[in-house]
Amino acid sequence: MKGIITLLLPVDDARTVSIY
């Protein structure tokens, strides 16, 4: 699921990983 978010917001990859 985080992969989809990473595609949408690659710049927020670090934040996405932190949230998830």
PyMOL Python script that loads the backbone (N, CA, C, O; Angstrom):
from pymol import cmd

cmd.read_pdbstr("""\
ATOM      1  N   MET A   1       0.836  -1.196   0.000  1.00  0.00           N
ATOM      2  CA  MET A   1       0.000   0.000   0.000  1.00  0.00           C
ATOM      3  C   MET A   1       0.876   1.254   0.000  1.00  0.00           C
ATOM      4  O   MET A   1       0.592   2.220  -0.707  1.00  0.00           O
ATOM      5  N   LYS A   2       1.928   1.225   0.790  1.00  0.00           N
ATOM      6  CA  LYS A   2       2.831   2.370   0.832  1.00  0.00           C
ATOM      7  C   LYS A   2       3.496   2.584  -0.530  1.00  0.00           C
ATOM      8  O   LYS A   2       3.908   3.695  -0.862  1.00  0.00           O
ATOM      9  N   GLY A   3       3.594   1.506  -1.311  1.00  0.00           N
ATOM     10  CA  GLY A   3       4.189   1.625  -2.648  1.00  0.00           C
ATOM     11  C   GLY A   3       3.360   2.555  -3.515  1.00  0.00           C
ATOM     12  O   GLY A   3       3.908   3.370  -4.258  1.00  0.00           O
ATOM     13  N   ILE A   4       2.025   2.437  -3.423  1.00  0.00           N
ATOM     14  CA  ILE A   4       1.147   3.304  -4.210  1.00  0.00           C
ATOM     15  C   ILE A   4       1.333   4.747  -3.777  1.00  0.00           C
ATOM     16  O   ILE A   4       1.416   5.650  -4.609  1.00  0.00           O
ATOM     17  N   ILE A   5       1.397   4.957  -2.464  1.00  0.00           N
ATOM     18  CA  ILE A   5       1.579   6.319  -1.954  1.00  0.00           C
ATOM     19  C   ILE A   5       2.934   6.858  -2.402  1.00  0.00           C
ATOM     20  O   ILE A   5       3.072   8.038  -2.724  1.00  0.00           O
ATOM     21  N   THR A   6       3.928   5.977  -2.417  1.00  0.00           N
ATOM     22  CA  THR A   6       5.264   6.403  -2.834  1.00  0.00           C
ATOM     23  C   THR A   6       5.234   6.858  -4.283  1.00  0.00           C
ATOM     24  O   THR A   6       5.919   7.813  -4.649  1.00  0.00           O
ATOM     25  N   LEU A   7       4.442   6.179  -5.112  1.00  0.00           N
ATOM     26  CA  LEU A   7       4.335   6.573  -6.509  1.00  0.00           C
ATOM     27  C   LEU A   7       3.639   7.923  -6.623  1.00  0.00           C
ATOM     28  O   LEU A   7       3.997   8.751  -7.460  1.00  0.00           O
ATOM     29  N   LEU A   8       2.638   8.132  -5.768  1.00  0.00           N
ATOM     30  CA  LEU A   8       1.909   9.398  -5.813  1.00  0.00           C
ATOM     31  C   LEU A   8       2.745  10.522  -5.202  1.00  0.00           C
ATOM     32  O   LEU A   8       2.752  11.649  -5.697  1.00  0.00           O
ATOM     33  N   LEU A   9       3.452  10.191  -4.111  1.00  0.00           N
ATOM     34  CA  LEU A   9       4.267  11.212  -3.437  1.00  0.00           C
ATOM     35  C   LEU A   9       5.666  10.661  -3.179  1.00  0.00           C
ATOM     36  O   LEU A   9       6.013  10.354  -2.038  1.00  0.00           O
ATOM     37  N   PRO A  10       6.466  10.535  -4.229  1.00  0.00           N
ATOM     38  CA  PRO A  10       7.819   9.990  -4.074  1.00  0.00           C
ATOM     39  C   PRO A  10       8.674  10.871  -3.170  1.00  0.00           C
ATOM     40  O   PRO A  10       9.585  10.388  -2.496  1.00  0.00           O
ATOM     41  N   VAL A  11       8.371  12.167  -3.164  1.00  0.00           N
ATOM     42  CA  VAL A  11       9.155  13.096  -2.336  1.00  0.00           C
ATOM     43  C   VAL A  11       8.865  12.840  -0.862  1.00  0.00           C
ATOM     44  O   VAL A  11       9.736  13.027  -0.013  1.00  0.00           O
ATOM     45  N   ASP A  12       7.643  12.411  -0.557  1.00  0.00           N
ATOM     46  CA  ASP A  12       7.262  12.133   0.832  1.00  0.00           C
ATOM     47  C   ASP A  12       7.510  10.665   1.173  1.00  0.00           C
ATOM     48  O   ASP A  12       6.893  10.125   2.091  1.00  0.00           O
ATOM     49  N   ASP A  13       8.406  10.024   0.439  1.00  0.00           N
ATOM     50  CA  ASP A  13       8.683   8.609   0.690  1.00  0.00           C
ATOM     51  C   ASP A  13       9.129   8.415   2.134  1.00  0.00           C
ATOM     52  O   ASP A  13       8.654   7.510   2.820  1.00  0.00           O
ATOM     53  N   ALA A  14      10.043   9.268   2.593  1.00  0.00           N
ATOM     54  CA  ALA A  14      10.549   9.137   3.958  1.00  0.00           C
ATOM     55  C   ALA A  14       9.406   9.309   4.955  1.00  0.00           C
ATOM     56  O   ALA A  14       9.295   8.547   5.915  1.00  0.00           O
ATOM     57  N   ARG A  15       8.559  10.308   4.728  1.00  0.00           N
ATOM     58  CA  ARG A  15       7.450  10.541   5.649  1.00  0.00           C
ATOM     59  C   ARG A  15       6.470   9.379   5.598  1.00  0.00           C
ATOM     60  O   ARG A  15       5.936   8.966   6.628  1.00  0.00           O
ATOM     61  N   THR A  16       6.232   8.850   4.401  1.00  0.00           N
ATOM     62  CA  THR A  16       5.307   7.725   4.270  1.00  0.00           C
ATOM     63  C   THR A  16       5.825   6.529   5.055  1.00  0.00           C
ATOM     64  O   THR A  16       5.055   5.873   5.755  1.00  0.00           O
ATOM     65  N   VAL A  17       7.101   6.240   4.951  1.00  0.00           N
ATOM     66  CA  VAL A  17       7.688   5.104   5.668  1.00  0.00           C
ATOM     67  C   VAL A  17       7.568   5.347   7.167  1.00  0.00           C
ATOM     68  O   VAL A  17       7.314   4.418   7.933  1.00  0.00           O
ATOM     69  N   SER A  18       7.752   6.604   7.584  1.00  0.00           N
ATOM     70  CA  SER A  18       7.659   6.930   9.009  1.00  0.00           C
ATOM     71  C   SER A  18       6.225   6.702   9.503  1.00  0.00           C
ATOM     72  O   SER A  18       6.012   6.139  10.576  1.00  0.00           O
ATOM     73  N   ILE A  19       5.249   7.147   8.706  1.00  0.00           N
ATOM     74  CA  ILE A  19       3.850   6.990   9.096  1.00  0.00           C
ATOM     75  C   ILE A  19       3.490   5.505   9.133  1.00  0.00           C
ATOM     76  O   ILE A  19       2.805   5.045  10.047  1.00  0.00           O
ATOM     77  N   TYR A  20       3.960   4.760   8.129  1.00  0.00           N
ATOM     78  CA  TYR A  20       3.613   3.346   8.078  1.00  0.00           C
ATOM     79  C   TYR A  20       4.676   2.533   8.810  1.00  0.00           C
ATOM     80  O   TYR A  20       4.574   1.308   8.885  1.00  0.00           O
TER      81      TYR A  20
END
""", "prot")
cmd.dss("prot")
cmd.show_as("cartoon", "prot")
cmd.util.cbc("prot")
cmd.orient("prot")
